[in-house]
């Protein structure tokens, strides 16, 4: 079993930057595919970015060129570097780890983009 804990959320002005972290424990982090999801009020949870165990990445069109996902297997941590933030990026951001039929979620961290 994997425990995931997100951190790094907060309030930022439009155009600003934040880096989210997702710290994993309880299993071998490197074998899991990882992803960042977000859920805004009244909307469905959506994929923001994902990174495979082999380091292949993909992004939602809405964040391409602004967000960068990465992982540090030695630290069992995944990151999401967010730049040029927009008010529409406001949401609770969740990290997910998956392997086969197994998936694990963190508790979420709030990101608010507002002036």
Secondary structure, DSSP 8 states (H G I E B T S, - for coil): --EEEEE--EEE-TT--EEEEEEEESS-GGGSEEEEEEE-TTS--EEEEEE-TT--EEE-TTTTTTEEEEEEGGGTEEEEEE-S--GGG-EEEEEEEEETTEEEE---EEEEE--
